[in-house]
Amino acid sequence: MNLGFVVLMGIGTVFFGLICLIVLSYIMSAICRSTEKQAEAAPATVSAAPAAIPNRQAMIAAIAAAIAEEEGTDVTGIRILSVKQL
């Protein structure tokens, strides 16, 4: 085979693949936008008021214990300054 033919086929294959990736990205973006619009159109069932945590100290202790276990340290060395609901 001619060396130039091999080079052009390689470059052509790469650019064809890149064009396919761009097209797939546009398609996925359109799908995501349409599902986002449908989610906005659906009525919100979640209340806007934050739920009160019945036993806040126990929850913070459990969070501190989990962090200490993951980090391999003692629980007394961990200070949790604030907890925010996501």
Secondary structure per residue as TSV (DSSP state, phi and psi in degrees):
chain	resnum	aa	ss	phi	psi
A	1	M	-	360.0	151.5
A	2	N	-	-74.3	138.9
A	3	L	H	-62.9	-39.9
A	4	G	H	-62.7	-38.7
A	5	F	H	-63.0	-42.2
A	6	V	H	-63.8	-43.0
A	7	V	H	-64.0	-45.9
A	8	L	H	-65.6	-37.7
A	9	M	H	-65.5	-39.3
A	10	G	H	-64.8	-47.0
A	11	I	H	-64.7	-41.7
A	12	G	H	-61.8	-40.8
A	13	T	H	-64.3	-42.1
A	14	V	H	-64.0	-47.5
A	15	F	H	-67.2	-36.4
A	16	F	H	-62.3	-42.1
A	17	G	H	-63.8	-40.9
A	18	L	H	-65.7	-39.7
A	19	I	H	-64.2	-40.0
A	20	C	H	-62.6	-40.5
A	21	L	H	-63.6	-41.0
A	22	I	H	-64.1	-43.8
A	23	V	H	-63.1	-43.7
A	24	L	H	-63.5	-36.6
A	25	S	H	-64.1	-42.3
A	26	Y	H	-63.9	-40.6
A	27	I	H	-64.5	-45.9
A	28	M	H	-64.3	-37.3
A	29	S	H	-63.3	-42.0
A	30	A	H	-64.7	-40.5
A	31	I	H	-63.9	-44.0
A	32	C	H	-64.3	-41.0
A	33	R	H	-63.7	-39.6
A	34	S	H	-69.0	-38.7
A	35	T	H	-70.1	-31.3
A	36	E	H	-66.8	-40.7
A	37	K	H	-65.3	-38.2
A	38	Q	H	-67.0	-36.2
A	39	A	H	-68.7	-35.5
A	40	E	H	-70.6	-33.0
A	41	A	H	-74.1	-27.0
A	42	A	S	-69.8	142.4
A	43	P	-	-67.5	141.2
A	44	A	-	-79.9	125.0
A	45	T	-	-99.7	-9.2
A	46	V	S	-84.8	132.3
A	47	S	-	-73.4	150.3
A	48	A	S	-77.9	-23.4
A	49	A	S	-76.9	134.2
A	50	P	-	-69.8	142.5
A	51	A	-	-77.0	137.5
A	52	A	-	-75.8	139.3
A	53	I	-	-89.1	118.6
A	54	P	T	-66.2	-39.1
A	55	N	T	-128.5	77.6
A	56	R	H	-63.1	-40.9
A	57	Q	H	-65.5	-38.1
A	58	A	H	-67.5	-38.3
A	59	M	H	-65.0	-43.3
A	60	I	H	-65.8	-37.5
A	61	A	H	-64.7	-39.8
A	62	A	H	-66.6	-40.3
A	63	I	H	-62.9	-44.7
A	64	A	H	-63.0	-39.7
A	65	A	H	-66.1	-39.9
A	66	A	H	-65.8	-41.9
A	67	I	H	-65.6	-43.3
A	68	A	H	-62.6	-40.1
A	69	E	H	-64.7	-42.0
A	70	E	H	-67.8	-41.0
A	71	E	H	-81.2	-17.3
A	72	G	T	77.2	28.5
A	73	T	S	-116.1	-178.4
A	74	D	-	-87.1	148.3
A	75	V	G	-65.4	-30.5
A	76	T	G	-67.3	-18.1
A	77	G	G	-87.9	1.9
A	78	I	-	-108.7	128.2
A	79	R	-	-119.2	118.6
A	80	I	-	-96.8	116.6
A	81	L	-	-88.1	-35.2
A	82	S	-	-155.2	155.1
A	83	V	-	-129.8	123.6
A	84	K	-	-120.3	139.1
A	85	Q	-	-78.9	134.4
A	86	L	-	-93.4	360.0
